[in-house]
Amino acid sequence: MNAFRRPVRSLAALLAVGALTLAGCAGDEGDTSGSAEAGASLTASSSGREDTSASDSADAESDESPLVALARDSADDPRALGDPEAPVKVLLFTDPSCPHCSNFHENVLPKLQSDYIDDGEVYLEVHDLGVLGEDSVKMSAASRAAADQGRYFEYIDQLYPATLNGETRGVDDDQLVEWAEAAGVPEIDTFREAISGEDLAANVQFDSEAATNAGLKVVPTVIVNGKEAENVEEPDAFLPQIDEQLD
């Protein structure tokens, strides 16, 4: 179990001392009643992006999110959608325990896919993390186990609605397998073996630490062509930011 606990506990400690403050998604994981607006807000500490004394040119350079460095840029990425050569590249940093991430998945992603990804205008790369606790690590690891069998998006299509319905707290392996079966994961025994091991969980923890070290302050965070998008849970506010990149 240490493979789950150490990095997650260190992230929880950061939250406790104020290095990260997350409304909605970082409190009681069982409370999924927070508003989308609350979930989309995070406050950085004094060590965060609060220095307004830099020059205009420095400000312009700082517009590019350091999270861009975490892009996988991998051919045939099972956790990505669209044409890697699309003019707009979107990085989604998400946590399966977060109801606001679930809201993005259910209410924003379908339109992003139908109107932009399927048309070859957007390439989406998903970074599933475990920043909200042990359940998050387990679910993200399970998602990656499904990805290894080519059923990543089918799997998270099972997972995120369950989070919105409050069904993911204290999730166990049997539930993870049930979602895998519903998602059409072909080799269930292989999937079960993967989620019972430590490798995928360790990978999730590593990526979670890398994201927080790079300045992740909220889930979901969406990076559009290098810049952090705003109001990502509202399609009418978020999608025009995609359009701006296509003009």
Protein Blocks (a to p, Z undefined) as FASTA:
>chain_A
ZZmmmmmmmmmmmmmnopaccehjlmcfklckbcfklmmpccddfklcfbfkbcfklmmm
mmpcfklmmpnoighiakbgcjfkbfbdcdddddfklmklmmmmmmmmmmmmmmmmmnop
accdddddffkbjklmmmmmmmmmmmmnopmmmmmmmmmmmmmnopmgopafklmmmmmm
mnopablmlmmmmmmmmklmmmmmmmmmmmmmnopabdcdddeehiacehklbmklmmmm
mmmmmZZ
